[in-house]
């Protein structure tokens, strides 16, 4: 998937995934590539404190395609508790 897809709106990405023009896993890969490219992680911008690429890819392959935003990657603020990532609220 071209990183150009990341310049599209969430609705456009969801439509492309729904219509089979791009696999959801490709969107996830592109978003992780972009995250690395801009240095969004710890030691860089520090705006993404933890991420699980493998779990994200598995989820993208198992997600139902019919949802309004199916296939659109999201980033959760670190003060929202999840069962699959560490929640620190940005503190050590």
C-alpha positions in Angstrom: 0.0 0.0 0.0 1.2 3.4 -0.9 1.7 5.9 2.0 -0.5 8.2 -0.1 -3.5 6.4 1.3 -2.6 7.9 4.7 -3.4 11.3 3.3 -7.0 10.3 2.7 -9.9 10.7 5.0 -11.0 7.9 7.3 -14.1 7.6 5.2 -12.1 7.2 2.0 -9.8 4.5 3.6 -12.8 2.6 5.0 -14.5 2.7 1.5 -11.4 1.4 -0.2 -11.1 -1.5 2.3 -14.8 -2.2 2.1 -14.7 -2.3 -1.7 -11.6 -4.5 -1.7 -9.3 -1.9 -3.4 -6.9 -2.1 -0.5 -6.5 -4.8 2.2 -6.9 -3.5 5.8 -3.5 -5.1 6.7 -1.9 -2.9 4.1 -3.3 0.2 5.8 -2.0 -1.0 9.1 1.4 -1.6 7.6 1.5 1.8 6.1 0.5 3.5 9.4 3.2 1.7 11.3 5.7 2.6 8.6 4.7 6.2 8.8 4.9 6.1 12.6 8.5 4.9 12.3 9.3 7.4 9.5 8.3 10.4 11.6 9.8 9.1 14.9 6.5 9.0 16.7 7.7 6.6 19.3 9.6 6.8 22.6 12.8 8.7 22.1 11.3 10.7 19.3 8.1 12.6 19.4 6.9 10.4 22.3 3.3 10.6 21.0 3.1 6.8 20.6 4.3 5.1 23.8 3.4 1.5 22.9 2.1 -0.3 19.9 1.7 -3.9 18.9 2.2 -4.3 15.2 1.5 -8.1 15.2 -1.7 -7.8 17.1 -2.8 -4.9 14.9 -2.2 -6.9 11.8 -4.1 -9.9 13.2 -7.0 -7.7 14.1 -7.0 -6.1 10.6 -7.3 -9.6 9.1 -10.1 -10.7 11.4 -12.1 -7.5 11.5 -15.5 -7.5 9.8 -15.4 -5.4 6.6 -18.9 -4.0 6.8 -18.4 -1.4 9.6 -18.4 2.3 8.8 -14.7 2.6 9.8 -13.5 -1.0 9.4 -9.9 -1.0 8.2 -9.1 2.5 9.5 -6.2 2.4 12.1 -6.7 4.4 15.3 -4.4 5.6 18.0 -5.7 5.6 21.6 -4.6 8.1 24.1 -2.6 6.5 26.9 -5.2 7.3 29.5 -7.7 4.9 28.0 -7.3 1.4 29.5 -7.1 -1.5 27.2 -6.7 -5.2 27.9 -3.9 -5.6 25.4 -1.5 -2.7 25.9 0.1 -1.1 29.0 -1.7 2.0 30.2 0.6 4.5 31.9 -1.1 7.9 31.4 2.2 9.1 30.2 4.0 8.6 33.5 6.8 6.4 34.4 
